[in-house]
């Protein structure tokens, strides 16, 4: 689950220049996939506009669905592959969906900032506390 800034923050190339991941009320069922997922599921191309179902966002398997099937995610973009499991590991198919779909307990916040670590730490801490003082 990602925000609109995720790809630029981590410098993940967006070849199509259109990801479509934007915060929307009630979490629109949109998805961006990586090149590996696109190649495996749509080997002839044309992943954008297709739909897929994700039974469990953490552990489930991916199934390509007809666009008429309810509770599916519409693919709105394809981004470059990233190696999340180490440089020596094979790239796994990846699906990115808006964080507005469901904020999990183990949400991570990525911050890119200039300045000293302590000033960034305190600024982020205050922003989080302004939203939820128990965090």
PyMOL commands that set and color helices and strands:
alter all, ss='L'
color gray80, all
select helices_A, chain A and resi 6-9+35-41+99-101+117-131
alter helices_A, ss='H'
color red, helices_A
select strands_A, chain A and resi 30-34+51-54+62-65+73-79+95-97
alter strands_A, ss='S'
color yellow, strands_A
deselect
rebuild
show_as cartoon
